Amino acid sequence: MGKVEDGKPYRWGRLYAALRAVRGLASAGRVVPVTDRELKDTTGRPRTVFEGYLRTAGLDVLAARWRGGPVAEAAAGAFADVALLIPPEVMSRGNLTLAQAEHFRQGYEAQLTAYRKAWDGLVD
């Protein structure tokens, strides 16, 4: 049996963290963790949520980069992560199962933890 970290839902959770980081850095100059409700909504329709974030990702990274300093550097890193974490295959539009949703959450939390370590003071 493979590790959770090798699965698609885990990787999607990491992608979600990167997309939210870019958006948060653009709008507030910091990353605010997702609420349980937002996470549940996202695991119910991950592809639709990701498409929404991706529609504005370019403008979000531009706004974050204009903030300068550590915010600009963090935004560049998160945007690069987005590109690396987008799956190279079509993502289904279906809901995640409870087990998949848990793996998604684990991936999200792992990426957020990495950002906390890398970007001192920019992640709540």
Secondary structure, 3 states (H helix, E strand, C coil): CCCHHHCHHHHHHHHHHHHHHHHHHHHCCCECCCCHHHHHHHHHCHHHHHHHHHHHHHHHHHHHHHCCHHHHHHHHHHHHHHHHHCCCCCCCCCCCCHHHHHHHHHHHHHHHHHHHHHCCCCEC
